[in-house]
Amino acid sequence: MSRPRLAVARLLPALALAALVPLAGCVYRMNIQQGNFLEKRVITQLKVGMTRSQVRYLLGTPMVPSTFDTDRWDYLYYLKKGRLRRPQKYLLTVYFQNDKVARIDNHGQAPIDSEPTVTERAPRPAT
């Protein structure tokens, strides 16, 4: 083999590797969603004095029921989008006293409304 062909044969794998390295970062990361997703409009309907059955009807059953404190319901929500974004965490705790809501605690960001908002364009002036 001549020297130019030998140099090209050795250089070809290095060039192929250099071309594939930037593509290594193009891996799809699936969204990870766990817990109870609660919409803002549902959370605003939650009031002190509601019964357990009303809360269960409105919010659903808590994902992880408390085994030690039956008068506390925790609604957890976790959403991780992609690889670089920070996860969205949300915790809504409902405290009961005599089978009625005594206190409500919101922790973290409120979930985004599931209903998309429609932006209307201004009509074009007639020409």
FENKA-V610315 format. One record per residue. N is the residue number from 1. SS is DSSP state (A for helix, B for strand, O for the rest). Layout:
# FENKA-V610315
n | ss
N | SS
N | SS
This chain:
# FENKA-V610315
n | ss
1 | O
2 | O
3 | A
4 | A
5 | A
6 | A
7 | A
8 | A
9 | A
10 | A
11 | A
12 | A
13 | A
14 | A
15 | A
16 | A
17 | A
18 | A
19 | A
20 | A
21 | A
22 | A
23 | A
24 | A
25 | A
26 | O
27 | O
28 | O
29 | O
30 | O
31 | O
32 | B
33 | B
34 | B
35 | B
36 | O
37 | O
38 | O
39 | O
40 | A
41 | A
42 | A
43 | A
44 | O
45 | O
46 | O
47 | O
48 | O
49 | O
50 | O
51 | B
52 | A
53 | A
54 | A
55 | A
56 | A
57 | A
58 | A
59 | A
60 | O
61 | O
62 | O
63 | O
64 | O
65 | O
66 | O
67 | O
68 | O
69 | O
70 | O
71 | O
72 | B
73 | B
74 | B
75 | B
76 | B
77 | B
78 | B
79 | B
80 | B
81 | O
82 | O
83 | O
84 | O
85 | O
86 | O
87 | O
88 | B
89 | B
90 | B
91 | B
92 | B
93 | B
94 | B
95 | B
96 | B
97 | B
98 | O
99 | O
100 | B
101 | B
102 | B
103 | B
104 | B
105 | B
106 | B
107 | B
108 | B
109 | O
110 | O
111 | O
112 | O
113 | O
114 | O
115 | O
116 | O
117 | O
118 | O
119 | O
120 | O
121 | O
122 | O
123 | O
124 | O
125 | O
126 | O
127 | O
